[in-house]
Amino acid sequence: MSEEDDKGSPVQVYVYDLSRGLARVYSPMMLGFQIDAVYHTSVVVRGKEYYLDQGIRAIPVHSSHHSKYGQPLEIIDVGETFIDDEILQEFIADLNNHDELKYHAEKYDLFTNNCNHFTNTLIEFLCDSQLEERILKLPEAVLATPAGQMLRQMIQNQA
């Protein structure tokens, strides 16, 4: 084992705001409390950014993904991994081929199965870490409001 094999690779979570600032402005009026953002997260390890968008995607860091979501609001260091790229790719292939297809477009749910849930699954695998609750639990807080219930109903009616 080389010295490089002994060193872990940093794992980061990139946090984006899908509302581009509007959630902070309008959430007090709509929800009765302020939310800072409508979070979209991704996992960055060894120069690749893994995220959920119509399935699991992997792109080089700082590529076209940012033109769609803007620059990250913040970058969270979640730990380091000793899992190599081959095992990581096998894990992602397993997620893509699992019978439930949890992270495919058909199973996406804004409140219960979104990009933040995928991020949590991946960082748990890579470095036994968890996504911050302020991000992961935000949909539950929104659903606990009348406006959140109305939003859920509107989304379900369009499906």
C-alpha positions in Angstrom: 0.0 0.0 0.0 1.5 3.4 -1.0 1.5 6.5 1.2 -1.2 7.9 -1.1 -3.4 4.9 -0.3 -3.1 5.6 3.4 -4.5 9.1 2.9 -8.2 9.6 2.8 -9.9 11.8 0.2 -11.8 14.8 1.4 -15.6 14.6 1.0 -17.6 17.7 0.7 -21.3 18.6 0.3 -22.0 21.5 -2.1 -25.2 23.3 -1.1 -27.2 25.2 -3.7 -30.4 27.3 -3.4 -32.9 26.3 -6.1 -35.0 29.4 -5.2 -32.0 31.7 -5.8 -32.8 33.8 -2.7 -36.6 33.8 -3.1 -37.3 31.3 -0.3 -35.7 33.6 2.3 -37.9 36.6 1.1 -41.2 34.9 0.6 -41.2 32.0 3.1 -42.3 34.0 6.1 -45.4 35.1 4.3 -46.2 31.7 2.8 -45.1 29.4 5.6 -45.2 31.5 8.7 -41.5 31.1 9.3 -38.4 31.8 7.3 -36.4 29.2 5.4 -33.0 30.2 4.1 -33.2 28.3 0.8 -34.7 25.5 -1.2 -31.7 23.2 -0.9 -30.2 21.1 -3.6 -27.1 19.3 -2.5 -24.3 17.2 -4.2 -21.3 15.3 -3.0 -17.8 16.1 -4.2 -15.0 13.6 -3.9 -11.8 13.3 -6.0 -12.7 16.0 -8.5 -16.2 14.6 -9.3 -19.6 16.0 -8.2 -22.3 13.4 -7.6 -25.9 14.6 -7.6 -29.5 13.5 -8.3 -31.2 15.0 -11.3 -33.4 12.6 -13.3 -31.2 9.9 -11.8 -27.7 9.8 -10.4 -25.2 12.0 -12.2 -21.5 12.4 -11.9 -19.6 15.3 -13.5 -16.3 17.1 -13.1 -16.4 19.7 -10.4 -17.0 23.2 -11.6 -18.6 22.1 -14.9 -22.0 22.9 -16.5 -23.9 21.8 -13.4 -23.2 25.2 -11.9 -24.8 27.0 -14.8 -28.1 25.2 -13.9 -27.9 25.7 -10.1 -25.6 28.7 -9.7 -22.7 28.7 -7.4 -22.9 26.8 -4.1 -24.2 28.8 -1.1 -21.8 26.9 1.0 -19.4 24.0 0.9 -19.6 21.6 3.9 -16.6 19.4 4.8 -18.1 16.1 5.9 -15.0 14.0 6.4 -12.8 11.8 4.3 -13.1 8.5 2.6 -10.8 5.6 2.0 -13.3 4.0 -0.4 -11.7 4.0 -3.9 -13.4 5.0 -7.1 -14.0 1.4 -8.2 -16.0 0.6 -5.1 -17.8 4.0 -5.3 -18.9 3.2 -8.9 -20.1 -0.2 -7.8 -22.2 1.4 -5.0 -23.7 3.9 -7.5 -24.4 1.1 -10.0 -26.1 -0.8 -7.2 -28.3 2.2 -6.4 -29.1 2.5 -10.1 -30.0 -1.1 -10.5 -31.8 -1.7 -7.2 -35.3 -3.1 -7.7 -36.9 -0.1 -6.0 -34.9 2.3 -8.2 -35.0 4.7 -5.3 -33.0 7.4 -7.0 -34.6 7.3 -10.5 -36.9 10.1 -11.8 -40.0 7.9 -11.3 -39.4 7.6 -7.6 -38.4 11.3 -7.0 -40.5 13.1 -4.4 -39.8 16.7 -3.5 -40.5 16.0 0.2 -39.5 12.4 0.9 -37.0 11.2 -1.8 -35.0 14.1 -3.2 -31.4 15.1 -4.0 -30.7 15.7 -0.3 -31.7 12.1 0.6 -29.3 10.9 -2.1 -26.5 13.1 -0.7 -27.2 11.7 2.7 -27.0 8.1 1.4 -23.7 8.8 -0.4 -21.9 10.5 2.4 -23.1 7.9 4.9 -21.5 5.3 2.6 -18.3 7.3 1.9 -17.4 8.5 5.4 -20.2 7.5 7.8 -21.5 11.0 8.0 -25.0 12.5 7.9 -26.3 15.5 6.1 -27.2 18.4 8.4 -30.7 18.1 9.7 -31.5 21.8 8.7 -31.2 20.6 5.1 -32.5 17.0 5.3 -35.5 17.8 7.6 -36.6 21.0 5.8 -39.3 19.3 3.7 -40.9 17.9 6.9 -41.0 21.4 8.4 -42.6 22.7 5.2 -45.1 19.9 5.1 -46.2 20.7 8.6 -47.7 24.0 7.4 -51.0 24.5 5.6 -49.1 26.0 2.6 -46.9 22.9 2.5 -49.8 20.6 2.4 -51.4 22.7 -0.3 -48.1 22.5 -2.3 -48.0 18.8 -1.9 -51.6 18.4 -3.1 -50.8 20.6 -6.2 -47.7 18.5 -7.0 -49.7 15.2 -6.6 -52.5 16.5 -8.8 -50.0 17.2 -11.6 -48.5 13.7 -11.5 
